[in-house]
Amino acid sequence: MDTPYELQPDLGYWIDGSVTKLGQRVFDVVINDKNATRFDIYKEVGGLAAYSWHYMVKNLSSTVLSVKLVEVVCVPVICGLENYAIVLVDLSTVPDQVLDMRALKESLRVPDRMEWNGQPCSY
């Protein structure tokens, strides 16, 4: 069984002194062949400023992460790309387990008002 993961990459950018107005350095961030965003970096932060952008990629169970910086105007320049969180996604409950939990709840005569979730310590 594949284990589902989510990834939260963090793109760090430091604007250089050659960019002094809107439209001088524009690029797309393409993640797994999907255009995640288009940056006009001067529009985002102005001159000589740090910028951080976060994006969550879901369902990486059997997919390789691909990040491309695609030039729109001038070559993209970044100082780093960090995958700062790979999170195991909670697995969903198997339908048979739901039926078993309902049968157990009924056999124990747990009242509906208790909203028992099957945890032994919550009753």
Backbone as a ProteinNet text record, in pm:
[ID]
protein_1_A
[PRIMARY]
MDTPYELQPDLGYWIDGSVTKLGQRVFDVVINDKNATRFDIYKEVGGLAAYSWHYMVKNLSSTVLSVKLVEVVCVPVICGLENYAIVLVDLSTVPDQVLDMRALKESLRVPDRMEWNGQPCSY
[TERTIARY]
84.7	0	88.3	60.6	133.4	94.1	191.8	165.7	156.5	43.4	29.1	108.5	179.8	255.6	214.5	234	220	354.1	387	513.3	486.8	561.6	546	679.1	705.4	830.7	825	938.4	951.8	1053	1012.1	1098.7	1150.6	1280.9	1341.4	1403.4	1386.7	1437.5	1496.7	1609.9	1668.5	1683.1	1615.1	1618.5	1755.5	1808.6	1940.6	1926.7	2036.4	2035.7	2006.2	2014.4	1988.3	1839.1	1754.1	1609.1	1559.9	1513	1475.8	1332.7	1258.2	1119.7	1039.1	907	816.8	851.5	833.8	847.4	988.9	1090.6	1228.4	1270.9	1213.2	1242.7	1110.9	1057.3	929.5	952	903.6	918.9	802.8	779.5	677.3	743.4	671.7	713.9	621.6	679.8	603.7	638.2	537.4	557.4	478	549.6	489.6	402	460	397	272.7	252.8	141.4	200	154.1	202.4	143.4	226.8	180.1	161.1	247.4	235.3	327.8	300.6	390.4	436.1	567.2	624.4	678.5	637	712.2	773.4	896.7	956.5	962.4	982.6	984.4	845.9	742.5	605.4	577.8	634.3	610	680.9	807.2	885	962.9	963.9	1042.6	1189.9	1276	1419.6	1491.7	1589.2	1678.7	1607.2	1513.9	1438	1421.8	1414.2	1393.1	1245.2	1218.1	1080.5	1071.3	967.2	947.4	807.7	797	669.4	650.1	531	500.1	394.7	408.9	315.5	306.1	186.6	170.2	142.4	218.7	200	137.9	29	-40.7	-24.4	-44.5	-48.1	82.3	190.8	320.3	351.4	249.9	269.7	362	336.6	415.2	459.6	479.1	517.7	649.4	736.3	861.2	831.7	888.9	869.3	955.4	892.6	962.4	931.2	1035	1017.8	1100.2	1033.6	1101.9	1073.8	1175.7	1161.5	1170.7	1062.5	1053.3	1059	1155.2	1175.2	1057.6	1007.3	909	979.5	1040.1	1125.3	1249.9	1365.2	1494.5	1503.4	1621.3	1645.5	1605.6	1532.5	1497.8	1623.9	1625.1	1736	1675	1712.5	1667.9	1789.3	1777.6	1887.5	1864.3	1744.2	1723.5	1583.6	1576.1	1448.1	1456.7	1365.4	1369.8	1240	1251.2	1135.7	1131.7	1058.7	1069.3	972.8	880.9	790.4	741.1	765.4	702.9	613.9	484.5	386.1	312.3	309.5	230.4	83.2	7.9	-134.8	-208.6	-302.4	-383.6	-458.4	-449	-519.8	-666.8	-752.6	-895.5	-935.2	-1046.9	-1098.3	-1154.2	-1122.4	-1174.5	-1322.8	-1410.8	-1555.2	-1592.8	-1524.4	-1554.8	-1529	-1428.9	-1398.9	-1510.7	-1572.7	-1685.5	-1800	-1829.4	-1936.5	-1904.1	-1778.3	-1736.9	-1750.7	-1712.5	-1722.8	-1869	-1955.8	-2098.8	-2154	-2114.1	-2160.2	-2109	-1984.5	-1928.2	-2001.4	-2027.2	-2098.3	-2237.9	-2307.1	-2440.5	-2433.1	-2332.2	-2321.5	-2288.4	-2218.6	-2186.4	-2296.1	-2397.8	-2511.6	-2465.8	-2373.4	-2325.9	-2432.6	-2484.3	-2589	-2535.7	-2622.7	-2582.9	-2528.4	-2581.5	-2536.4	-2390.2	-2330.1	-2190.9	-2093.3	-2141	-2057.2	-1923.5	-1931.6	-1812	-1743.3	-1612.7	-1538.2	-1456.7	-1470.6	-1398.2	-1273.4	-1234.5	-1117.3	-1154.6	-1081.1	-1116.9	-1120.4	-1036.6	-1029.1	-1132.5	-1206.1	-1301.4	-1440.7	-1463.7	-1596.9	-1607.4
-119.1	0	124.2	219.9	346.3	427.6	495.5	583.3	726.1	794	929.5	1031.4	1118.6	1224.8	1358.2	1462	1598	1667.1	1758.6	1828.8	1977.4	2049.2	2193.4	2260.2	2286.3	2352.4	2500.8	2557.1	2698	2757.2	2852.3	2914.2	3045	3056.4	3179.4	3258.6	3388.1	3470.3	3597.3	3637.5	3766.2	3845.8	3957.3	4036.1	4102.7	4103	4162.9	4309.2	4381.4	4525.5	4565.1	4469.3	4503	4514.4	4466.7	4475.6	4598.9	4698.2	4826.6	4869.3	4787.4	4824.2	4700.4	4718.4	4609.8	4552.8	4421.3	4357	4324.1	4353.3	4324	4179.2	4116.1	3974.9	3907.1	3834.4	3765.6	3618.9	3529.8	3387.4	3308.1	3192.3	3099.6	2992.9	2948.1	2833.5	2718.8	2616.8	2501.6	2382.7	2329.3	2216.8	2098.2	1990.6	1869.1	1902.3	1979.7	2018.6	2105.9	2163.6	2256.1	2394.2	2495	2630.7	2677.8	2677.7	2712.1	2861.7	2941.6	3086.2	3155.5	3280.4	3366	3479.4	3497.7	3603.1	3716.3	3836.6	3956.2	3997.1	3959.2	3967.9	4111.1	4208.4	4348.1	4390.3	4341.2	4370.9	4315	4197.6	4132.6	4202.4	4243.7	4293.2	4420.7	4471.1	4591.1	4557.3	4653.1	4634.3	4582.6	4496.7	4443.6	4396.1	4306.4	4254	4103.5	4037	3892.1	3862.4	3750.8	3709.1	3558.8	3515.1	3373.3	3335.7	3226.1	3181.1	3035.3	2999.5	2863.8	2803.7	2674.1	2603.9	2459.3	2404	2265.4	2176.2	2069.1	1968.2	1847	1797	1684	1558.3	1445.1	1314.1	1279.6	1279.1	1241.1	1094.5	1011.7	870.1	802.7	824.6	756.6	855.9	980.8	1086.1	1147.7	1172.9	1242.5	1391.6	1465.7	1610.2	1676.4	1759.8	1833.3	1981	2064.1	2209.4	2274.7	2356.1	2426.4	2575.5	2655.7	2800.7	2836	2888	2911.7	3061.6	3101.3	3242.2	3298.5	3414.5	3491.8	3617	3691.7	3805.9	3793.8	3779.4	3766.6	3630.5	3585	3453.3	3452.9	3349.2	3339.3	3324	3391.8	3380.5	3361.6	3252.5	3232	3195.7	3213.3	3176.1	3040.9	2985.5	2854.4	2801.2	2669.7	2599.9	2493.4	2498.4	2405.5	2326.7	2196.5	2111.9	2097.1	2184.3	2189.1	2098.2	2036.5	1945.7	1837.9	1716.4	1604.4	1539	1546.6	1509.8	1384	1285.4	1167	1203.1	1181.4	1214.2	1107.1	1150.4	1054.7	964.4	837.2	742.2	741.2	720.7	718.4	583.4	583.3	462.2	368	242	140.3	120.5	116	103.9	-12.1	-126.6	-240.2	-205.3	-119.8	-80	6	86.3	168.8	78	-22.5	-116.6	-188.8	-229.4	-296.9	-205.2	-77.4	17.8	40.9	49.8	67.4	-53.6	-173.2	-295.6	-300.3	-260.3	-258.4	-157.4	-39.4	64.8	16.1	-50.7	-102.9	-214.2	-301	-411.4	-361.4	-249.5	-190.2	-96.5	-77.1	11.6	153.4	204.2	340.8	434.8	527.3	617.7	712.3	750	840.1	972.4	1018.5	1147.1	1144	1023.7	1011.6	1038.2	1026.3	1046.7	971.9	848.9	767.3	741	763.2	745.2	617.8	531.8	406.2	406.2	520.9	526.7	474.5	376	315.9	415.9	518.8	614.3	725.3	730.4	841.7	808.4	688.8	650.7	662.2
0	0	0	-86.8	-86.5	35.4	92.7	205.8	154	175.5	122.4	204.7	136	200.7	141.9	219.6	170.1	191.1	103.6	110.4	111.8	192.8	200.8	167.1	37.8	3.6	36.1	67.3	101.5	4.6	-75.9	-174.5	-118	-106.2	-55.4	-168.8	-168.9	-277.6	-219.7	-272.7	-235.7	-363.1	-371.3	-494.8	-508.6	-629.9	-649.9	-688.8	-682	-707.1	-850.1	-942.9	-1083	-1113.5	-1023.2	-1042.7	-969	-1045.8	-985.6	-1014.8	-1091.9	-1119.9	-1159.1	-1161.6	-1197.9	-1335.3	-1347.4	-1476.6	-1520	-1437.6	-1478.2	-1450.9	-1349.2	-1323.1	-1288	-1384.9	-1370.2	-1406.1	-1320.8	-1350.5	-1292.4	-1352.9	-1305.3	-1219.6	-1116.7	-1037.8	-1077.6	-1138.1	-1186.3	-1096.6	-1030	-939.4	-992.4	-1019.2	-1076.6	-1197.8	-1288.8	-1415.9	-1399.2	-1281.5	-1258.7	-1227.3	-1299.8	-1273.5	-1141.1	-1037.3	-903.5	-886.2	-947.3	-935.6	-1034.8	-1059.6	-1138	-1047.1	-1039.8	-956.7	-1040.9	-1006.8	-1043.9	-910.7	-891	-758.8	-706.5	-793.3	-748.4	-699.8	-767.2	-724.6	-585.2	-555.9	-426.5	-311	-331.2	-217.2	-242.1	-364.8	-391.1	-408	-377.2	-398	-275.4	-300	-197.4	-71.8	-88.7	24.9	11.4	124.9	125.2	105.8	44.7	20.1	40.5	105.8	129.6	83.7	11.1	-43.2	-5.3	38.5	81.8	-10.6	-33.4	-121.4	-74.7	-69.5	-26.3	-146.4	-153.6	-257.3	-190.1	-244.4	-183.9	-268.5	-201.6	-266.7	-338.3	-262.8	-318.4	-292.2	-279.1	-248.7	-348.8	-474.9	-578	-685.2	-646.7	-739.2	-695.4	-790.2	-762	-763.1	-668.5	-664.4	-770.9	-852.2	-957.1	-940	-926.3	-914.4	-1024.3	-1106.2	-1214.8	-1201.8	-1224	-1231.5	-1379.1	-1433.6	-1577.8	-1604.5	-1683.9	-1716.6	-1795.1	-1749.5	-1825.3	-1875.6	-1781.8	-1813.6	-1727.2	-1788.6	-1720.7	-1650	-1626.6	-1567.5	-1419.7	-1373.8	-1231.8	-1146.6	-1033.3	-938.4	-800.2	-733.3	-595.6	-511.2	-381.3	-292.6	-228.2	-238.5	-178.9	-200.7	-194.6	-198.5	-91.9	2.3	114.7	121.5	132.5	161.2	311.5	378.1	523	596.1	526.5	597.2	502.9	541.3	472.4	576.8	555.2	655.8	611.2	696.5	669.4	684.4	580.6	581.4	661.5	743.3	818.5	720.9	745.7	660.2	697.7	602.4	629.4	690.3	756.7	819.7	713.6	726.6	636.1	668.3	566.6	592	684	672.6	760.6	907.4	931.7	1069.2	1126.9	1042.3	1086.9	1130.6	1050.6	1085.7	1216.5	1233.4	1356.4	1477.7	1461.8	1572.9	1611.3	1511.2	1540.3	1615.1	1571.2	1638.7	1782.1	1802.7	1937.9	2025.4	1970.7	2045	2086.1	1993.4	2024.1	2128.7	2117	2212.4	2353.6	2362.5	2493.5	2542	2458.2	2489	2523.9	2444.3	2462.3	2407	2489.1	2440.5	2332	2239.6	2131.1	2182.5	2295.2	2349.8	2391	2407.9	2450.4	2334.7	2211.6	2095.3	2107.4	2149.2	2169.8	2037	2030	1906	1901	2001.8	2001.4	2085.9	2137	2222.9	2361.6	2412.7	2542.2	2657.5	2651.4	2762.5	2752.5	2644	2628.7	2677.2	2728.8	2771.5	2921.6
[MASK]
+++++++++++++++++++++++++++++++++++++++++++++++++++++++++++++++++++++++++++++++++++++++++++++++++++++++++++++++++++++++++++

